[in-house]
Amino acid sequence: MADLWSVYSKPIPANSRELWTLFLQCSCVTVVIGGLFYNWLFASLEYSWHLSIAMAVFFSLFLLLTLFLVHPARCVFSMIMPTLGTKQGRKLLLSTCTMIVVVNVTPNIISNIKTILQVIKCICKNSSESLLNSTALLETASWEFGDEIQKTISSINIYRPMNGHFQFSLLKNSSLIYQQMHLAGEKIGKDFLAVDALVKDSVRIGNRLVAGFSMLYLCFESTCYLKNYLTNIRFDNFYLTQQLERLAVDSKAAHLLGSSSKNLIRPAGLKLSREEAMLCLVQAMLLTVALMLMLMVVAMDHFTFRVADTAVTKAAQFSVVPVAININYSAKIEILPDLLKLFQLHTESTLHNFEKSYHHHLIFSSAHCGISSPTPPNPSVLLVVGLLFCILYATVFLETFTHRLCRKIAGSFFQSWEEKRALYLFKKLSRKHKEE
């Protein structure tokens, strides 16, 4: 591995064997990165498969030529890999989490809301139909009651009205109500589909923009780091490296490193400075806010499913409400009641008695309603999001070490410049020791 890295980090291969080794290394890296790039475009960013293949092939060929011919480009590319563990890599993972949640959770929420609306529509339809049928019952009762009044009036033979029936207005055509309800349901469904499509398109476009910007910024950040490393000898130069230790031993000044060890950091060590620890804490807090927002969306998915499931279950258990109309009618006649009261006489004759009950049932739900079953939340979404956020939290604390790894990569590509940086730091420590 050391020999392969030596060939890969050399500015110019020494012989044809190293040249072919470098070409094979670049080819293997290009194939792997091209496959990952295609999967990222097609699965995560949701580009079409033919566009993803074309972009992946073009990117792979461009990457192969760049890595094989341009030595600084190999250094920048090598630093991009650990830079994925920094805040830019977290942005890519966050965009992936957002896309997973939006694509898998949002349609489920909208589907369950549609189920709730279907239950409400079913209840409204059946209850209105049942109420309309109850008006027919009122018409029957009023007509029969009117017949009885006609019979009573006819038996008196004194005054006979033209018609003793009640005039009861009945809406017999219920198709207008059903049509309005159907149009309202269709409008609500179209609105939800439009919102669903708008959310998906917005998140897809935003995810592509964030992904493209993050990848460009990764390259820009690595390039800027290499540029500062090569042009500024003081840039990121406070590490206790092997070159610095060798200079101290050769100069018989090992005591300089001992007295300055508190200010120097070993690249492979686990020690974090106070600034690095505070930065990790702030990044972890920001990441927790994003996690809370994701969990709120997932919790909304579970909540809408529970509401939809309860609505469907309770709607099926709605009992039939009985409605009864009781009519008790009695017609009597008295002859000269005021005169007969003087003689304490009472003459009363019953003409007709009418007593009848009419029964009806109000139905609020029916098995003929087209209600779709509630869609349960997908547990794998929560599992994938949880795993991705574990990786994100790990990158918060690994960001410092990936930064150190970038410096080590730059030093391996430009060893002569690393020697000059170590010499500069050694002279700086020597001057500081003499001043003290």
Kinemage of the C-alpha trace (Angstrom):
@kinemage 1
@onewidth
@group {chain A} dominant
@subgroup {mainchain}
@vectorlist {calphas} color= white
{ca met a 1} P 0.000 0.000 0.000
{ca ala a 2} L 2.854 2.370 0.766
{ca asp a 3} L 4.399 1.688 -2.662
{ca leu a 4} L 1.065 2.208 -4.414
{ca trp a 5} L 0.508 5.497 -2.576
{ca ser a 6} L 4.044 6.568 -3.441
{ca val a 7} L 3.354 6.010 -7.144
{ca tyr a 8} L 0.000 7.771 -6.885
{ca ser a 9} L 1.401 10.835 -5.112
{ca lys a 10} L 4.500 11.287 -7.301
{ca pro a 11} L 4.480 14.277 -9.654
{ca ile a 12} L 6.021 12.254 -12.492
{ca pro a 13} L 6.294 8.425 -12.697
{ca ala a 14} L 9.904 7.215 -12.639
{ca asn a 15} L 9.480 4.453 -15.267
{ca ser a 16} L 6.923 2.704 -17.449
{ca arg a 17} L 5.977 0.312 -14.645
{ca glu a 18} L 4.964 3.199 -12.387
{ca leu a 19} L 3.190 4.810 -15.352
{ca trp a 20} L 1.008 1.748 -15.938
{ca thr a 21} L 0.443 1.372 -12.195
{ca leu a 22} L -0.735 4.966 -11.993
{ca phe a 23} L -3.039 4.441 -14.975
{ca leu a 24} L -4.588 1.331 -13.394
{ca gln a 25} L -5.034 3.151 -10.106
{ca cys a 26} L -6.752 6.074 -11.798
{ca ser a 27} L -8.915 3.695 -13.839
{ca cys a 28} L -10.077 1.773 -10.757
{ca val a 29} L -10.848 4.989 -8.905
{ca thr a 30} L -12.721 6.338 -11.922
{ca val a 31} L -14.875 3.200 -12.308
{ca val a 32} L -15.862 3.218 -8.630
{ca ile a 33} L -16.570 6.941 -8.507
{ca gly a 34} L -18.462 6.791 -11.832
{ca gly a 35} L -20.735 4.024 -10.518
{ca leu a 36} L -21.414 5.919 -7.302
{ca phe a 37} L -22.013 9.094 -9.280
{ca tyr a 38} L -24.581 7.345 -11.504
{ca asn a 39} L -26.375 5.853 -8.507
{ca trp a 40} L -26.389 9.243 -6.800
{ca leu a 41} L -27.874 10.973 -9.850
{ca phe a 42} L -30.493 8.315 -10.551
{ca ala a 43} L -31.548 7.185 -7.066
{ca ser a 44} L -31.055 10.266 -4.911
{ca leu a 45} L -31.424 13.230 -7.268
{ca glu a 46} L -34.034 11.416 -9.437
{ca tyr a 47} L -32.617 12.225 -12.855
{ca ser a 48} L -33.673 10.029 -15.776
{ca trp a 49} L -31.584 6.909 -16.310
{ca his a 50} L -30.281 7.882 -19.762
{ca leu a 51} L -29.271 11.348 -18.564
{ca ser a 52} L -27.632 9.796 -15.490
{ca ile a 53} L -25.659 7.362 -17.657
{ca ala a 54} L -24.516 10.114 -20.036
{ca met a 55} L -23.424 12.383 -17.196
{ca ala a 56} L -21.691 9.511 -15.377
{ca val a 57} L -19.756 8.438 -18.505
{ca phe a 58} L -18.673 12.003 -19.305
{ca phe a 59} L -17.671 12.615 -15.697
{ca ser a 60} L -15.714 9.345 -15.548
{ca leu a 61} L -13.737 10.080 -18.702
{ca phe a 62} L -12.989 13.628 -17.589
{ca leu a 63} L -11.948 12.388 -14.144
{ca leu a 64} L -9.670 9.691 -15.619
{ca leu a 65} L -7.793 12.141 -17.824
{ca thr a 66} L -7.518 14.735 -15.055
{ca leu a 67} L -6.236 12.294 -12.426
{ca phe a 68} L -3.768 10.659 -14.789
{ca leu a 69} L -2.298 13.845 -16.265
{ca val a 70} L -2.559 16.531 -13.549
{ca his a 71} L -0.638 15.919 -10.332
{ca pro a 72} L -2.266 18.717 -8.236
{ca ala a 73} L -5.689 17.502 -9.372
{ca arg a 74} L -4.908 14.091 -7.846
{ca cys a 75} L -4.061 15.830 -4.610
{ca val a 76} L -7.293 17.865 -4.646
{ca phe a 77} L -9.349 14.783 -5.487
{ca ser a 78} L -7.703 12.810 -2.689
{ca met a 79} L -8.559 15.579 -0.230
{ca ile a 80} L -12.183 15.658 -1.407
{ca met a 81} L -12.767 12.162 -0.030
{ca pro a 82} L -12.043 13.007 3.636
{ca thr a 83} L -13.646 16.425 3.118
{ca leu a 84} L -16.926 14.541 2.678
{ca gly a 85} L -16.726 14.021 6.425
{ca thr a 86} L -16.880 17.777 7.028
{ca lys a 87} L -19.823 20.189 6.923
{ca gln a 88} L -20.079 19.927 3.140
{ca gly a 89} L -20.485 16.182 3.378
{ca arg a 90} L -23.110 16.718 6.056
{ca lys a 91} L -25.023 18.974 3.677
{ca leu a 92} L -25.097 16.186 1.097
{ca leu a 93} L -26.285 13.657 3.682
{ca leu a 94} L -28.905 16.105 4.974
{ca ser a 95} L -30.215 16.645 1.450
{ca thr a 96} L -30.382 12.859 1.030
{ca cys a 97} L -32.340 12.542 4.300
{ca thr a 98} L -34.711 15.279 3.211
{ca met a 99} L -35.317 13.591 -0.126
{ca ile a 100} L -35.963 10.225 1.557
{ca val a 101} L -38.468 11.761 3.967
{ca val a 102} L -40.266 13.791 1.304
{ca val a 103} L -40.484 10.962 -1.248
{ca asn a 104} L -41.579 8.279 1.250
{ca val a 105} L -43.388 10.102 4.058
{ca thr a 106} L -45.229 13.001 2.396
{ca pro a 107} L -47.257 10.828 -0.064
{ca asn a 108} L -48.194 8.579 2.851
{ca ile a 109} L -49.463 11.550 4.860
{ca ile a 110} L -51.507 12.807 1.906
{ca ser a 111} L -52.904 9.304 1.288
{ca asn a 112} L -54.102 9.017 4.887
{ca ile a 113} L -55.636 12.507 4.735
{ca lys a 114} L -57.496 11.392 1.597
{ca thr a 115} L -58.808 8.394 3.541
{ca ile a 116} L -60.102 10.702 6.287
{ca leu a 117} L -61.815 12.866 3.655
{ca gln a 118} L -63.352 9.752 2.091
{ca val a 119} L -64.813 8.809 5.478
{ca ile a 120} L -66.269 12.305 5.891
{ca lys a 121} L -67.650 12.196 2.348
{ca cys a 122} L -69.219 8.789 2.964
{ca ile a 123} L -70.858 9.979 6.196
{ca cys a 124} L -72.185 13.126 4.533
{ca lys a 125} L -73.551 11.187 1.569
{ca asn a 126} L -75.298 8.496 3.592
{ca ser a 127} L -76.655 10.885 6.204
{ca ser a 128} L -78.028 13.275 3.554
{ca glu a 129} L -79.612 10.374 1.665
{ca ser a 130} L -81.126 9.063 4.872
{ca leu a 131} L -82.462 12.502 5.751
{ca leu a 132} L -84.015 12.827 2.300
{ca asn a 133} L -85.705 9.477 2.775
{ca ser a 134} L -87.026 10.701 6.124
{ca thr a 135} L -88.795 13.559 4.342
{ca ala a 136} L -90.622 10.964 2.280
{ca leu a 137} L -91.789 9.467 5.568
{ca leu a 138} L -93.071 12.884 6.633
{ca glu a 139} L -94.959 13.177 3.364
{ca thr a 140} L -96.639 9.803 3.896
{ca ala a 141} L -97.575 10.670 7.471
{ca ser a 142} L -98.961 14.056 6.506
{ca trp a 143} L -100.981 12.610 3.644
{ca glu a 144} L -102.582 9.892 5.765
{ca phe a 145} L -103.279 12.407 8.509
{ca gly a 146} L -104.918 14.671 5.933
{ca asp a 147} L -107.153 11.782 4.825
{ca glu a 148} L -108.361 11.342 8.394
{ca ile a 149} L -109.131 15.034 8.693
{ca gln a 150} L -111.102 14.832 5.432
{ca lys a 151} L -113.157 11.960 6.805
{ca thr a 152} L -113.915 13.888 9.972
{ca ile a 153} L -114.964 17.037 8.124
{ca ser a 154} L -117.081 15.008 5.686
{ca ser a 155} L -119.060 13.452 8.516
{ca ile a 156} L -120.188 16.855 9.840
{ca asn a 157} L -121.850 17.948 6.563
{ca ile a 158} L -121.750 21.585 7.674
{ca tyr a 159} L -118.567 22.980 6.256
{ca arg a 160} L -116.365 21.155 3.839
{ca pro a 161} L -113.018 22.607 2.739
{ca met a 162} L -111.693 21.994 -0.699
{ca asn a 163} L -108.806 19.828 0.507
{ca gly a 164} L -107.759 18.792 3.974
{ca his a 165} L -104.282 17.584 3.080
{ca phe a 166} L -101.119 19.314 4.205
{ca gln a 167} L -99.004 20.871 1.507
{ca phe a 168} L -95.566 19.363 2.173
{ca ser a 169} L -92.630 20.363 0.001
{ca leu a 170} L -90.277 17.471 -0.715
{ca leu a 171} L -86.985 17.470 -2.565
{ca lys a 172} L -87.251 14.214 -4.461
{ca asn a 173} L -84.284 14.738 -6.782
{ca ser a 174} L -81.170 14.089 -4.692
{ca ser a 175} L -78.823 13.859 -7.664
{ca leu a 176} L -77.992 17.567 -7.358
{ca ile a 177} L -76.716 17.063 -3.816
{ca tyr a 178} L -74.666 14.042 -4.841
{ca gln a 179} L -73.249 15.959 -7.801
{ca gln a 180} L -72.182 18.865 -5.601
{ca met a 181} L -70.600 16.502 -3.081
{ca his a 182} L -68.771 14.661 -5.864
{ca leu a 183} L -67.461 17.914 -7.327
{ca ala a 184} L -66.300 19.060 -3.884
{ca gly a 185} L -64.511 15.759 -3.330
{ca glu a 186} L -62.864 15.923 -6.740
{ca lys a 187} L -61.712 19.488 -6.096
{ca ile a 188} L -60.205 18.544 -2.725
{ca gly a 189} L -58.466 15.555 -4.328
{ca lys a 190} L -57.007 17.719 -7.106
{ca asp a 191} L -55.819 20.273 -4.555
{ca phe a 192} L -54.028 17.574 -2.590
{ca leu a 193} L -52.440 16.168 -5.736
{ca ala a 194} L -51.272 19.659 -6.695
{ca val a 195} L -49.781 20.214 -3.233
{ca asp a 196} L -48.102 16.805 -3.358
{ca ala a 197} L -46.597 17.505 -6.785
{ca leu a 198} L -45.508 21.002 -5.734
{ca val a 199} L -43.775 19.706 -2.596
{ca lys a 200} L -42.035 16.918 -4.502
{ca asp a 201} L -40.878 19.214 -7.310
{ca ser a 202} L -39.686 21.892 -4.896
{ca val a 203} L -37.742 19.432 -2.774
{ca arg a 204} L -36.311 17.711 -5.856
{ca ile a 205} L -35.097 20.994 -7.352
{ca gly a 206} L -33.798 22.208 -3.990
{ca asn a 207} L -32.026 18.920 -3.418
{ca arg a 208} L -30.346 19.104 -6.822
{ca leu a 209} L -29.246 22.686 -6.216
{ca val a 210} L -27.877 21.858 -2.766
{ca ala a 211} L -26.114 18.761 -4.090
{ca gly a 212} L -24.539 20.610 -7.023
{ca phe a 213} L -23.475 23.526 -4.854
{ca ser a 214} L -22.042 21.178 -2.218
{ca met a 215} L -20.000 19.233 -4.761
{ca leu a 216} L -18.648 22.424 -6.301
{ca tyr a 217} L -17.862 23.791 -2.863
{ca leu a 218} L -16.066 20.563 -1.961
{ca cys a 219} L -13.764 21.003 -4.943
{ca phe a 220} L -13.381 24.715 -4.204
{ca glu a 221} L -12.596 24.093 -0.532
{ca ser a 222} L -9.995 21.431 -1.303
{ca thr a 223} L -8.422 23.627 -3.982
{ca cys a 224} L -8.262 26.605 -1.624
{ca tyr a 225} L -6.698 24.454 1.074
{ca leu a 226} L -4.016 23.206 -1.320
{ca lys a 227} L -3.414 26.747 -2.588
{ca asn a 228} L -2.974 28.094 0.973
{ca tyr a 229} L -0.814 25.113 1.883
{ca leu a 230} L 1.544 25.774 -1.031
{ca thr a 231} L 1.652 29.569 -0.794
{ca asn a 232} L 1.497 30.311 2.932
{ca ile a 233} L 4.126 28.560 5.033
{ca arg a 234} L 2.308 29.537 8.255
{ca phe a 235} L -1.055 28.110 7.133
{ca asp a 236} L -2.184 25.156 9.285
{ca asn a 237} L 1.356 24.663 10.568
{ca phe a 238} L 1.078 23.694 14.238
{ca tyr a 239} L 1.371 19.900 14.107
{ca leu a 240} L 3.980 17.691 15.711
{ca thr a 241} L 4.972 15.787 12.573
{ca gln a 242} L 7.657 13.184 11.950
{ca gln a 243} L 9.676 15.687 9.927
{ca leu a 244} L 9.685 18.093 12.891
{ca glu a 245} L 10.746 15.357 15.314
{ca arg a 246} L 13.545 14.294 12.964
{ca leu a 247} L 14.809 17.886 12.718
{ca ala a 248} L 14.766 18.196 16.506
{ca val a 249} L 16.738 14.959 16.923
{ca asp a 250} L 19.253 15.895 14.234
{ca ser a 251} L 19.747 19.319 15.829
{ca lys a 252} L 19.927 17.802 19.338
{ca ala a 253} L 17.048 20.030 20.411
{ca ala a 254} L 14.427 17.488 21.410
{ca his a 255} L 13.714 19.570 24.538
{ca leu a 256} L 12.020 22.156 22.281
{ca leu a 257} L 9.267 19.744 21.420
{ca gly a 258} L 8.785 18.774 25.046
{ca ser a 259} L 8.349 22.353 26.213
{ca ser a 260} L 6.048 23.216 23.308
{ca ser a 261} L 4.028 20.002 23.266
{ca lys a 262} L 1.034 21.770 24.845
{ca asn a 263} L 0.725 24.061 21.820
{ca leu a 264} L 1.406 21.392 19.199
{ca ile a 265} L -1.044 18.722 18.090
{ca arg a 266} L -0.134 15.319 16.771
{ca pro a 267} L -1.888 14.656 13.455
{ca ala a 268} L -2.805 11.119 14.492
{ca gly a 269} L -3.683 12.047 18.081
{ca leu a 270} L -7.139 12.314 19.673
{ca lys a 271} L -6.499 15.629 21.398
{ca leu a 272} L -8.939 18.429 20.569
{ca ser a 273} L -8.286 22.073 21.179
{ca arg a 274} L -10.864 24.238 22.946
{ca glu a 275} L -11.877 25.918 19.701
{ca glu a 276} L -12.315 22.559 17.987
{ca ala a 277} L -14.465 21.236 20.850
{ca met a 278} L -16.720 24.314 20.830
{ca leu a 279} L -17.114 24.067 17.056
{ca cys a 280} L -18.153 20.412 17.356
{ca leu a 281} L -20.724 21.336 20.015
{ca val a 282} L -22.274 24.076 17.868
{ca gln a 283} L -22.447 21.777 14.821
{ca ala a 284} L -24.076 19.048 16.921
{ca met a 285} L -26.737 21.500 18.148
{ca leu a 286} L -27.558 22.603 14.595
{ca leu a 287} L -27.752 18.986 13.529
{ca thr a 288} L -30.150 18.269 16.414
{ca val a 289} L -32.496 20.997 15.163
{ca ala a 290} L -32.563 19.367 11.712
{ca leu a 291} L -33.199 15.981 13.345
{ca met a 292} L -36.160 17.410 15.295
{ca leu a 293} L -37.696 18.735 12.081
{ca met a 294} L -37.303 15.341 10.406
{ca leu a 295} L -38.863 13.588 13.407
{ca met a 296} L -41.803 16.015 13.362
{ca val a 297} L -42.572 15.007 9.767
{ca val a 298} L -42.277 11.300 10.643
{ca ala a 299} L -44.470 11.825 13.728
{ca met a 300} L -47.061 13.554 11.535
{ca asp a 301} L -47.060 10.467 9.322
{ca his a 302} L -47.830 8.241 12.324
{ca phe a 303} L -50.452 10.682 13.618
{ca thr a 304} L -52.363 10.876 10.320
{ca phe a 305} L -52.297 7.077 10.058
{ca arg a 306} L -53.761 6.697 13.559
{ca val a 307} L -56.462 9.273 12.818
{ca ala a 308} L -57.326 7.641 9.484
{ca asp a 309} L -57.391 4.152 11.003
{ca thr a 310} L -59.608 5.335 13.877
{ca ala a 311} L -61.932 7.158 11.462
{ca val a 312} L -62.365 4.076 9.262
{ca thr a 313} L -62.897 1.807 12.275
{ca lys a 314} L -65.385 4.112 14.013
{ca ala a 315} L -67.261 4.822 10.784
{ca ala a 316} L -67.835 1.098 10.325
{ca gln a 317} L -69.174 0.903 13.895
{ca phe a 318} L -71.697 3.734 13.556
{ca ser a 319} L -75.056 2.526 14.847
{ca val a 320} L -78.315 3.128 13.041
{ca val a 321} L -80.349 5.929 14.665
{ca pro a 322} L -84.091 5.099 14.852
{ca val a 323} L -86.544 7.926 14.205
{ca ala a 324} L -90.255 7.623 15.120
{ca ile a 325} L -93.190 9.934 14.320
{ca asn a 326} L -96.277 9.377 16.516
{ca ile a 327} L -99.620 10.969 15.521
{ca asn a 328} L -102.504 10.835 18.008
{ca tyr a 329} L -105.619 12.571 16.646
{ca ser a 330} L -109.066 12.708 18.214
{ca ala a 331} L -112.061 14.690 16.805
{ca lys a 332} L -115.050 15.497 19.061
{ca ile a 333} L -118.208 17.635 18.717
{ca glu a 334} L -120.186 19.456 21.399
{ca ile a 335} L -123.748 20.852 20.886
{ca leu a 336} L -124.467 24.218 22.523
{ca pro a 337} L -121.845 23.738 25.244
{ca asp a 338} L -122.498 27.118 26.989
{ca leu a 339} L -126.267 26.603 27.228
{ca leu a 340} L -126.060 23.061 28.450
{ca lys a 341} L -123.585 24.069 31.162
{ca leu a 342} L -126.335 26.142 32.800
{ca phe a 343} L -128.416 23.032 33.246
{ca gln a 344} L -125.339 21.008 34.136
{ca leu a 345} L -125.743 18.904 31.059
{ca his a 346} L -122.917 17.798 28.838
{ca thr a 347} L -123.406 16.494 25.345
{ca glu a 348} L -120.249 15.417 23.543
{ca ser a 349} L -119.868 13.083 20.640
{ca thr a 350} L -116.611 11.552 19.377
{ca leu a 351} L -116.378 11.682 15.646
{ca his a 352} L -113.046 10.013 14.910
{ca asn a 353} L -109.859 8.779 16.562
{ca phe a 354} L -106.554 8.361 14.712
{ca glu a 355} L -103.352 7.012 16.232
{ca lys a 356} L -100.412 5.769 14.207
{ca ser a 357} L -96.604 5.575 14.413
{ca tyr a 358} L -94.134 5.942 11.560
{ca his a 359} L -90.611 4.578 11.871
{ca his a 360} L -87.417 5.382 10.000
{ca his a 361} L -83.686 4.732 10.462
{ca leu a 362} L -80.936 7.284 9.914
{ca ile a 363} L -77.847 5.622 8.384
{ca phe a 364} L -74.503 7.418 8.593
{ca ser a 365} L -72.207 4.806 7.059
{ca ser a 366} L -72.462 2.065 4.488
{ca ala a 367} L -70.336 -0.814 3.272
{ca his a 368} L -70.813 0.426 -0.301
{ca cys a 369} L -68.651 3.526 0.299
{ca gly a 370} L -65.351 3.452 -1.580
{ca ile a 371} L -62.997 4.066 1.347
{ca ser a 372} L -59.370 3.104 0.807
{ca ser a 373} L -57.503 1.454 3.633
{ca pro a 374} L -55.128 3.648 5.672
{ca thr a 375} L -51.488 3.311 4.654
{ca pro a 376} L -49.229 2.487 7.606
{ca pro a 377} L -45.890 4.304 7.937
{ca asn a 378} L -42.873 2.632 6.421
{ca pro a 379} L -40.585 1.610 9.318
{ca ser a 380} L -37.556 1.379 7.035
{ca val a 381} L -37.687 5.154 6.461
{ca leu a 382} L -37.179 5.847 10.155
{ca leu a 383} L -34.388 3.257 10.249
{ca val a 384} L -32.554 4.754 7.259
{ca val a 385} L -32.930 8.304 8.581
{ca gly a 386} L -31.681 7.180 11.987
{ca leu a 387} L -28.608 5.517 10.474
{ca leu a 388} L -27.836 8.570 8.331
{ca phe a 389} L -28.087 10.861 11.336
{ca cys a 390} L -25.764 8.574 13.294
{ca ile a 391} L -23.264 9.044 10.464
{ca leu a 392} L -23.916 12.802 10.553
{ca tyr a 393} L -23.253 13.001 14.288
{ca ala a 394} L -20.103 10.970 13.777
{ca thr a 395} L -18.896 13.396 11.098
{ca val a 396} L -19.322 16.294 13.549
{ca phe a 397} L -16.644 14.864 15.808
{ca leu a 398} L -14.566 13.420 12.969
{ca glu a 399} L -14.395 16.733 11.096
{ca thr a 400} L -11.273 17.803 12.971
{ca phe a 401} L -9.490 14.570 12.168
{ca thr a 402} L -10.512 14.676 8.499
{ca his a 403} L -9.025 18.183 8.366
{ca arg a 404} L -5.769 16.773 9.718
{ca leu a 405} L -5.925 13.967 7.168
{ca cys a 406} L -6.205 16.540 4.377
{ca arg a 407} L -2.999 18.128 5.608
{ca lys a 408} L -1.275 14.750 5.686
{ca ile a 409} L -2.390 14.054 2.106
{ca ala a 410} L -1.064 17.419 0.942
{ca gly a 411} L 2.236 16.723 2.709
{ca ser a 412} L 2.580 13.331 1.006
{ca phe a 413} L 2.045 14.871 -2.440
{ca phe a 414} L 4.501 17.728 -1.830
{ca gln a 415} L 7.151 16.249 0.460
{ca ser a 416} L 9.811 18.853 -0.273
{ca trp a 417} L 7.429 21.638 0.723
{ca glu a 418} L 6.479 19.729 3.863
{ca glu a 419} L 10.150 19.657 4.822
{ca lys a 420} L 10.321 23.444 4.425
{ca arg a 421} L 7.210 23.879 6.570
{ca ala a 422} L 8.683 21.665 9.286
{ca leu a 423} L 11.940 23.658 9.160
{ca tyr a 424} L 10.017 26.935 9.478
{ca leu a 425} L 8.106 25.632 12.509
{ca phe a 426} L 11.323 24.352 14.101
{ca lys a 427} L 12.997 27.763 13.725
{ca lys a 428} L 9.906 29.416 15.159
{ca leu a 429} L 9.998 27.158 18.222
{ca ser a 430} L 13.735 27.820 18.608
{ca arg a 431} L 13.239 31.613 18.583
{ca lys a 432} L 10.426 31.352 21.061
{ca his a 433} L 12.531 29.192 23.366
{ca lys a 434} L 15.444 31.664 23.234
{ca glu a 435} L 13.094 34.575 24.002
{ca glu a 436} L 11.704 32.754 27.021
